[in-house]
Amino acid sequence: MVTVRLPDGSQRQFDAPVTVAQVAANIGAGLAKAALAGKVDGKVVDTSFLIEHDADLAIVTDKDADGLEVIRHSTAHLLAYAVKELFPDAQVTIGPVIENGFYYDFSYKRPFTPEDLTAIEKKMAELVKKDEPVTRKVLPRDEAVAYFTSIGEAYKAEIISSIPADQDVSLYTEGSFTDLCRGPHVPSTGKLKVFKLMKLAGAYWRGDSKNEMLQRVYGTAWAKKEDQEQYLHMLEEAEKRDHRKLGRQLDLFHFQDEAPGLIFWHPKGWTIWQQVEQYMRRVYQDYGYQEVKAPQILDRNLWERTGHWENYRENMFVTESENRHYALKPMNCPGHVQIFNSNMRSYRDLPMRYGEFGQCHRNEPSGALHGIMRVRGFTQDDGHIFCTEEQIQAEVTAFHQQAMGVYKDFAFDNISIKLALRPDNRIGTEETWDRAEETLRTALRECGVTWTELPGEGAFYGPKIEYHLKDSLGRPWQVGTMQVDFFMPERLEAEYVSDDNSRKIPVMLHRAIVGSMERFVGILIENHAGAMPLWLAPVQVSILNISDAQADYAKGIAEILKKQGFRVTTDLRNEKITYKIREHSVQKLPYIIVLGDKERDANTVAVRARGNVDLGVMSIDDLVGRLKHELETKA
């Protein structure tokens, strides 16, 4: 007798072992038809999986997150099946699920073309119509190696050869195609109806540049057509908002080969950067941070003491002088500890809050670089708090309020909070980790927020709170962080005199709100599609004259606005006013002022807001009042 417990608390009993598909059919024909997989005692399995003992079971359909994962996994195999049908000489390698889709790597004698991609997608649709069953079988490792070797799939044979000899492997077959896979998969190809192949790329076998360059085919797959259409629309919008494209179009920054991964900021782009920095500087001051500046280059000995030389060396830029080895700092925390250590500290001095717009350098792989989002040289709104263990909760709570206020001012109101917990590779005792994690939980409870926990994703020295915001397209970005560190102060011999005159080691809290300033500016550019709000716009007002007769009046208006602190340009060229308006509108300026004889004679201005919105004629005082109100409210 096998008892199957269902999510609604009900039970089904069977006289003999039963498959997931049979349980679904026992519940109802509709569920049997919708079943993509099963979740047996928390593990996702095929519908053909045989339940031999009492178990908890949930039937997985396309309404479940697990169902979407199975769909994408199975569509990757469908892609490989189609490629083998069209290009029998191609060899298949690996095809995992990734965010919003999947990819599969192939070895083939010539590069695939966009036309090939179209043909492959068409073949996939044909295979779906056949609705061929997807079946699983298990073979001993050596037998599986022999099978794939016999059909000319050298890469699959190599993968299986790396598996211990005493282990079995599972193979999945659909039609004439068999692939190595742990599964699970949909029960038949007919379940895969919503997919699209997206692009081609190159990828080295096993990620090693010494190996063959393979061809990677990316695709996306969804449970419903409308979900895919929404995703594709989002990609179209993201393409329009790509900060790299807007950076060129709006003359904000550029890159060149002489400085890979480093940014050449143009005046307009640097103005945006400075607005973010000056805003964050005021936040520092309002919350009791002392701004500091530590050296860019520090001796190897210090990095050895912190553990970076051993664990992070490959990501550091190193240099030497007079037989001493140095590294450009990849992070600011060791320098802040040195500032703390420069004087004897008392418990009365704590908490001590240091803030630095610290420039860091990390030797990122060239393939990982992405505009100003991921670079080799970046600046953090970095801060470190030295405090007692009893002060942690209050500092974390204050930081949370501070961070949420910043995100609100930047018009981000969809914020999710995650708590990254102890990783497998960590230092310190379990008791210390217990205390650190529970302290962060308590602080979050105090803030009245909900959060998601991420087991194994903390730093090696402590747990951390992460702040993830969503932009106007619903894309998530991880920005702020608050980390508890019991260990670096001890490694670098930081201490203070306690109330009983004994020497104690402070706790160090690592915190940032926007994180990398460069990356945050990139997020802002894409979030606003380059149309920055007035307070961040590099040029806030552009003044255009209709003819030379208004040139002096335009200059006078510009001076008035500049004295009020606004960022203003004038365009006095002898061009048609329609041409000038169109040209400045493309620059996504918040306001354009058009001046003709009528405005000059009446000492007024004709104002256009972004999006070609005609605000009509107004006095200069009214314009200034409007601009000041918009700045104050950060509308």
C-alpha positions in Angstrom: 0.0 0.0 0.0 1.4 3.4 -1.0 -0.1 6.6 0.5 0.3 9.9 -1.4 -0.2 13.1 0.6 -1.3 16.0 -1.5 -0.8 19.8 -0.9 -4.4 20.3 0.2 -3.9 17.9 3.0 -5.9 15.0 1.4 -4.4 11.6 0.8 -4.7 9.0 -2.0 -3.9 5.3 -1.4 -2.8 2.8 -4.0 -2.3 -0.9 -3.8 1.0 -0.8 -5.7 3.8 1.6 -6.6 2.3 4.4 -8.8 3.7 7.0 -11.2 3.2 10.7 -10.8 1.2 10.6 -14.0 -1.1 7.9 -12.6 -1.7 10.0 -9.5 -2.6 13.0 -11.6 -5.0 10.9 -13.6 -6.5 9.5 -10.4 -7.2 13.1 -9.3 -8.8 14.2 -12.6 -8.4 14.2 -16.4 -7.8 17.9 -16.5 -4.8 17.7 -14.1 -3.4 14.7 -15.9 -3.4 16.6 -19.1 -1.8 19.7 -17.5 0.9 17.8 -15.6 4.4 18.6 -16.6 6.2 17.0 -13.7 5.8 16.1 -10.0 7.3 17.3 -6.8 7.9 14.2 -4.6 9.1 15.0 -1.0 10.3 18.4 -2.3 12.2 17.1 -5.3 11.0 17.8 -8.9 10.7 14.6 -10.9 9.3 13.4 -14.3 5.7 12.4 -14.5 7.0 8.8 -15.2 8.7 8.8 -11.8 7.5 5.7 -9.7 6.4 6.4 -6.2 7.2 3.3 -4.2 6.8 4.5 -0.7 4.5 6.9 1.2 5.3 10.4 0.0 4.2 14.0 -0.3 3.3 14.9 -3.9 2.5 18.1 -5.7 1.6 17.9 -9.4 3.6 20.5 -11.3 1.9 22.4 -14.1 2.7 25.5 -16.2 1.3 27.7 -13.4 4.1 26.8 -11.1 7.7 28.2 -11.1 9.0 24.7 -11.2 6.9 24.1 -14.2 8.4 27.0 -16.1 11.9 25.6 -15.2 11.0 22.2 -16.6 9.6 23.9 -19.8 12.8 25.8 -20.4 15.0 22.8 -19.6 13.0 20.7 -22.1 13.0 23.4 -24.7 16.8 23.4 -24.6 16.8 19.7 -25.5 14.2 20.4 -28.2 16.6 22.9 -29.7 19.4 20.3 -29.7 17.0 17.8 -31.3 16.2 20.3 -34.1 19.8 21.1 -34.7 20.7 17.5 -35.1 17.8 17.0 -37.5 19.0 19.9 -39.7 22.7 19.6 -39.2 23.5 15.9 -38.5 27.3 16.6 -38.3 26.9 19.1 -35.4 27.9 17.9 -32.0 25.9 18.8 -28.9 27.6 19.8 -25.7 25.7 21.4 -22.8 22.3 23.2 -22.6 21.3 24.7 -19.3 18.4 26.8 -18.1 19.3 30.5 -17.5 17.2 33.5 -16.4 14.2 33.9 -18.7 15.3 31.1 -21.0 18.1 28.7 -21.9 21.0 28.1 -24.3 22.8 25.2 -25.9 26.4 25.0 -27.2 27.2 23.2 -30.4 30.4 22.3 -32.3 29.9 22.7 -36.1 32.1 23.1 -39.1 30.8 26.5 -40.0 29.2 29.4 -38.1 25.5 29.3 -37.8 23.7 32.2 -39.5 20.5 34.1 -38.7 18.9 32.2 -41.5 19.9 29.0 -39.7 18.3 30.2 -36.5 15.1 30.8 -38.4 15.2 27.2 -39.8 16.0 25.7 -36.4 13.1 27.4 -34.8 10.8 26.2 -37.6 12.0 22.7 -37.1 11.4 22.9 -33.3 7.8 23.9 -34.1 7.5 20.8 -36.4 8.8 18.6 -33.6 6.3 20.0 -31.2 3.4 19.2 -33.5 4.6 15.5 -33.5 4.0 15.5 -29.8 6.7 12.8 -29.3 7.0 11.2 -25.9 10.1 12.1 -23.8 11.4 9.0 -22.1 14.1 8.4 -19.5 16.5 5.5 -19.1 19.5 4.9 -16.8 22.8 3.4 -18.0 26.1 2.5 -16.3 28.7 5.3 -16.9 30.9 3.2 -19.2 28.0 2.0 -21.2 26.8 5.6 -21.7 30.3 6.7 -22.8 30.3 3.9 -25.3 26.9 4.9 -26.6 27.8 8.5 -27.2 31.1 7.6 -28.7 29.4 5.3 -31.1 27.2 8.0 -32.4 30.0 10.5 -32.7 29.1 12.7 -29.8 32.6 13.2 -28.4 31.7 16.1 -26.1 29.0 14.1 -24.4 31.4 11.1 -24.0 33.9 13.5 -22.4 31.4 14.8 -19.9 30.3 11.4 -18.9 33.9 10.2 -18.6 34.4 12.7 -15.8 31.7 11.1 -13.7 32.9 8.4 -11.2 33.0 4.9 -12.8 30.6 3.4 -10.2 27.8 5.9 -11.0 24.9 5.5 -13.4 23.7 8.3 -15.7 20.3 9.1 -17.0 19.5 9.7 -20.7 16.4 11.2 -22.2 15.1 10.3 -25.7 12.5 12.2 -27.8 12.1 10.8 -31.3 15.5 10.1 -32.8 17.4 12.2 -30.4 18.9 11.1 -27.1 20.7 13.4 -24.7 22.5 13.1 -21.4 20.5 14.8 -18.6 19.5 14.6 -15.0 16.1 15.8 -15.8 13.2 16.2 -15.2 11.5 16.9 -18.6 8.0 17.4 -19.9 6.3 14.1 -20.8 6.1 14.9 -24.5 7.3 17.6 -27.0 3.8 18.8 -27.5 3.9 20.6 -24.1 6.5 23.0 -25.5 4.5 25.6 -27.5 5.8 29.0 -26.6 9.5 29.7 -27.4 11.7 31.9 -29.5 15.4 31.6 -30.4 17.1 34.9 -29.6 20.7 35.2 -30.7 24.0 33.5 -31.5 27.2 33.8 -29.6 30.6 32.2 -29.1 31.6 30.2 -26.1 34.8 28.2 -25.3 34.3 24.5 -24.4 34.3 24.3 -20.6 34.8 28.0 -20.4 38.6 27.7 -21.2 40.0 29.9 -23.9 42.5 27.1 -24.7 39.7 25.0 -25.9 37.6 25.0 -29.1 35.2 27.9 -29.7 31.7 26.6 -29.7 28.5 28.2 -31.0 26.0 29.1 -28.4 22.3 29.5 -29.4 20.2 31.4 -26.9 16.4 31.0 -26.6 13.5 31.9 -24.3 10.5 29.8 -23.4 7.3 30.5 -21.5 4.1 28.8 -20.4 1.9 31.4 -22.0 2.2 33.4 -25.3 1.2 36.6 -23.6 4.1 36.1 -21.0 6.6 35.8 -23.9 5.2 38.8 -25.7 5.5 40.9 -22.5 9.1 39.7 -22.1 10.0 40.5 -25.7 8.4 43.9 -25.4 10.5 44.5 -22.3 13.6 43.5 -24.2 12.7 46.0 -27.0 12.3 48.7 -24.4 15.5 47.7 -22.7 17.3 48.0 -26.1 16.0 51.6 -26.5 17.2 52.3 -22.9 20.6 50.7 -23.2 22.9 53.1 -21.3 25.7 52.4 -23.7 23.6 53.6 -26.7 22.3 56.6 -24.7 25.8 57.4 -23.5 26.8 58.1 -27.1 23.5 59.7 -28.1 23.5 62.1 -25.2 27.3 62.7 -25.1 27.7 61.3 -21.5 30.8 59.1 -21.7 32.8 56.7 -23.8 35.3 53.8 -23.7 38.4 53.1 -25.7 41.0 50.3 -26.0 43.7 52.3 -24.3 41.8 52.0 -21.0 39.7 48.8 -21.1 37.0 48.7 -18.5 37.6 52.3 -17.5 35.3 55.2 -18.3 36.0 58.5 -20.0 33.3 60.8 -18.5 32.2 63.7 -20.7 30.9 66.9 -19.1 27.2 66.0 -19.2 27.8 62.5 -17.8 30.1 63.7 -15.1 27.4 66.3 -14.1 25.0 63.4 -13.5 27.7 61.5 -11.5 28.4 64.7 -9.4 24.7 65.1 -8.6 24.6 61.6 -7.2 27.8 62.1 -5.2 26.8 65.5 -3.8 23.4 64.1 -2.8 25.0 61.1 -1.1 27.5 63.4 0.6 24.6 65.2 2.2 23.2 61.8 3.3 26.5 61.0 5.0 26.4 64.3 6.9 22.8 64.0 7.9 23.4 60.6 9.5 26.6 61.3 11.4 29.2 59.9 9.0 32.7 61.5 8.9 34.0 61.5 5.3 37.5 60.1 4.9 39.9 59.3 2.1 42.3 56.3 2.2 45.2 55.5 -0.2 44.6 53.9 -3.5 47.7 51.6 -3.2 48.5 49.5 -0.2 51.3 47.1 0.6 50.9 43.4 0.0 51.4 42.7 3.7 48.1 44.4 4.5 46.3 42.4 1.9 47.8 39.2 3.3 46.6 40.0 6.7 43.0 40.7 5.5 43.0 37.4 3.5 42.6 39.1 0.2 46.0 38.2 -1.2 45.1 34.5 -0.7 41.5 34.6 -1.7 41.2 37.5 -4.1 44.6 37.9 -5.7 43.5 37.1 -9.3 41.0 40.1 -9.2 43.6 42.6 -8.0 45.9 44.9 -10.0 49.4 44.7 -8.5 52.5 46.7 -8.9 55.9 47.1 -7.2 58.4 49.8 -6.3 61.8 49.5 -4.6 61.4 45.7 -4.1 58.1 46.1 -2.4 54.8 44.7 -3.7 51.6 46.7 -3.7 48.0 46.3 -4.9 45.4 48.9 -6.0 42.6 48.5 -3.5 39.7 46.4 -4.7 37.7 47.6 -1.7 37.9 50.3 1.0 37.5 48.5 4.3 41.2 47.8 5.1 42.0 51.5 4.7 39.2 52.5 7.1 40.5 50.1 9.7 43.8 51.9 9.5 42.2 55.2 10.1 40.4 53.8 13.1 43.7 52.3 14.4 45.5 55.7 14.1 44.4 56.8 17.6 43.4 55.1 20.8 39.6 54.8 20.8 37.2 54.7 23.7 33.8 53.0 24.0 32.6 56.6 24.3 33.7 57.2 20.7 31.5 54.4 19.4 29.8 54.1 17.1 32.3 55.7 14.7 30.9 56.1 11.1 33.3 56.6 8.2 32.2 57.3 4.7 34.3 57.5 1.6 33.7 57.9 -2.1 36.4 55.4 -2.5 37.7 54.5 -6.0 38.4 50.8 -6.3 39.9 48.7 -9.1 39.2 45.0 -9.8 40.7 43.0 -12.6 37.4 41.9 -14.1 37.6 39.5 -17.1 37.1 41.4 -20.4 34.1 39.3 -21.3 32.3 40.3 -18.1 32.7 44.1 -18.8 29.4 45.8 -19.6 29.3 49.5 -20.3 29.4 51.5 -17.0 27.5 48.7 -15.2 30.5 46.5 -14.8 34.0 48.1 -15.1 37.5 47.7 -13.8 37.6 51.1 -12.0 34.6 52.2 -10.0 33.7 54.4 -7.0 31.5 53.2 -4.1 29.4 55.3 -1.7 31.2 53.2 0.9 30.9 53.4 4.6 32.1 51.5 7.7 30.7 51.6 11.2 32.8 50.6 14.1 30.6 49.7 17.1 30.0 47.4 19.9 27.9 44.2 19.5 25.1 45.8 21.5 25.0 48.7 19.0 24.6 46.6 15.8 20.8 46.5 15.8 20.3 50.2 16.2 22.9 51.0 13.5 21.3 48.5 11.1 17.9 49.9 11.7 19.1 53.5 11.2 20.8 52.4 8.0 17.7 50.8 6.7 15.7 54.0 7.1 18.5 56.0 5.5 18.7 53.6 2.5 14.9 53.6 1.9 14.8 57.4 1.9 17.6 57.5 -0.7 15.7 55.1 -3.0 12.6 57.1 -2.6 14.3 60.3 -3.7 15.6 58.5 -6.8 12.0 57.4 -7.5 12.5 53.7 -6.8 9.6 52.5 -4.7 9.7 48.8 -5.5 12.4 47.5 -3.1 12.9 43.9 -2.0 15.1 42.9 0.9 17.2 39.7 1.1 19.3 38.3 3.9 22.3 36.4 2.7 23.4 33.7 5.2 26.5 31.8 6.0 28.3 30.2 3.0 30.1 26.9 3.1 33.5 28.6 2.8 33.6 30.8 5.9 35.6 31.8 8.9 34.5 32.0 12.5 32.5 29.8 14.8 28.9 28.7 14.4 28.0 30.6 17.5 29.3 33.8 16.0 27.4 33.3 12.8 24.2 32.5 14.8 24.6 35.8 16.7 25.3 37.8 13.5 22.4 36.4 11.5 19.9 36.8 14.3 21.0 40.4 15.0 20.2 41.2 11.3 16.9 39.4 11.5 15.9 41.3 14.7 16.8 44.7 13.1 14.7 43.9 10.0 11.8 42.9 12.3 12.3 46.2 14.1 12.0 48.0 10.7 8.7 46.2 10.0 9.7 44.7 6.7 9.6 41.3 5.1 12.6 39.7 3.5 13.8 36.6 1.7 16.6 34.5 3.1 19.4 33.3 0.8 21.2 30.4 2.4 24.9 30.1 1.5 25.1 33.5 -0.2 26.7 35.6 2.6 30.3 36.8 2.5 33.0 34.5 4.0 33.3 36.9 7.0 29.6 37.5 7.8 25.9 37.7 6.7 24.5 40.6 4.8 21.3 42.4 4.0 20.9 43.1 0.3 18.6 45.8 -1.2 17.2 44.9 -4.6 15.3 47.6 -6.5 13.1 47.2 -9.6 13.3 49.8 -12.4 10.6 51.1 -14.7 10.8 47.9 -16.8 10.5 45.7 -13.7 14.1 44.6 -13.9 15.8 43.9 -10.6 19.1 45.4 -9.5 21.0 44.7 -6.4 22.4 47.9 -5.0 22.7 48.5 -1.3 24.2 46.2 1.3 24.7 46.0 5.1 27.2 43.4 6.3 28.2 42.4 9.8 31.9 41.6 10.2 33.3 40.2 13.4 36.6 39.2 11.9 38.5 41.9 9.9 38.9 44.2 12.9 40.5 41.3 14.7 42.8 40.4 11.8 43.9 44.1 11.6 44.3 44.5 15.3 41.5 47.1 15.8 40.5 47.7 19.4 39.0 50.2 21.8 39.1 50.8 25.6 35.9 49.5 27.2 34.2 50.9 30.2 36.1 48.6 32.5 39.5 49.7 30.9 40.0 46.4 29.1 40.8 46.3 25.4 38.1 45.0 23.2 37.7 44.4 19.4 34.9 46.4 17.7 32.4 45.0 15.3 32.7 46.4 11.8 29.6 47.0 9.7 30.2 47.4 5.9 27.5 49.5 4.3 26.6 51.0 0.9 23.4 52.4 -0.5 23.9 52.9 -4.2 27.0 50.6 -4.3 29.1 51.4 -7.4 28.4 55.0 -8.4 29.1 54.2 -12.0 26.6 51.3 -12.1 24.0 53.3 -10.3 24.3 56.1 -12.9 23.8 53.4 -15.5 20.7 52.1 -13.8 19.3 55.7 -13.6 20.0 56.3 -17.3 18.1 53.1 -18.3 15.4 53.6 -15.7 14.6 57.1 -17.2 15.5 56.2 -20.8 18.0 59.1 -20.6 15.2 61.6 -19.7 16.6 62.4 -16.3 14.5 64.2 -13.7 15.2 67.9 -13.4 17.5 67.6 -10.3 19.7 65.0 -12.1 19.6 66.4 -15.7 23.0 67.6 -16.9 21.3 70.4 -18.7 18.1 71.5 -17.1 17.0 74.4 -19.4 18.0 75.2 -23.0 17.2 78.7 -24.3 16.5 79.1 -28.0 16.0 82.4 -29.9 14.0 82.7 -33.0 16.2 85.4 -34.6 19.3 87.5 -33.8 16.9 90.1 -32.5 16.4 88.1 -29.3 20.0 87.0 -28.7 20.8 89.5 -26.0 17.5 88.8 -24.2 18.3 85.1 -24.3 21.7 85.7 -22.8 20.1 87.8 -20.0 17.5 85.0 -19.2 20.4 82.5 -19.1 22.3 84.6 -16.6 19.2 85.0 -14.4 18.7 81.2 -14.3 22.4 80.5 -13.7 22.5 82.8 -10.8 19.6 80.9 -9.3 21.8 77.7 -9.6 20.2 76.1 -12.7 22.2 74.3 -15.4 21.5 76.3 -18.6 22.6 76.4 -22.2 21.7 78.8 -25.0 21.4 78.1 -28.7 21.8 81.3 -30.6 22.7 79.8 -33.9 21.1 81.2 -37.1 19.0 78.1 -37.7 15.2 77.6 -38.0 13.5 77.4 -34.7 11.8 74.2 -35.6 15.2 72.6 -36.3 16.6 73.8 -33.0 13.6 72.6 -31.0 13.8 69.2 -32.6 17.6 68.9 -32.0 17.3 69.8 -28.3 14.3 67.6 -27.8 16.4 64.6 -28.9 18.7 65.4 -26.0 15.8 64.7 -23.7 16.1 68.0 -21.8 13.5 68.8 -19.1 12.7 72.3 -20.4 13.2 74.3 -23.6 12.6 78.0 -23.6 11.7 79.7 -27.0 12.1 83.4 -27.2 10.7 85.7 -30.0 10.0 89.4 -30.2 6.7 88.9 -28.3 8.4 87.3 -25.3 11.3 89.8 -25.4 9.0 92.8 -25.4 6.8 91.5 -22.6 9.8 90.2 -20.6 8.3 86.7 -20.5 9.3 83.2 -21.7 7.6 80.5 -23.8 8.2 77.2 -22.1 8.1 73.7 -23.5 8.5 70.7 -21.1 10.0 67.4 -22.2 7.8 65.4 -24.5 6.9 68.5 -26.6 4.4 69.7 -23.9 3.6 73.4 -24.5 3.3 75.1 -21.1 2.6 78.5 -22.7 4.0 81.9 -21.8 5.0 82.8 -18.3 7.0 85.3 -16.3 10.5 84.6 -15.4 9.6 84.5 -11.7 6.9 81.9 -12.4 9.5 79.8 -14.4 12.0 80.0 -11.5 9.3 79.1 -9.0 8.3 76.1 -11.1 11.9 74.9 -11.4 12.6 75.3 -7.7 9.5 73.4 -6.7 10.4 70.6 -9.0 13.9 70.5 -7.6 12.8 70.5 -4.0 10.2 67.8 -4.5 12.5 65.7 -6.8 9.4 65.2 -9.0 
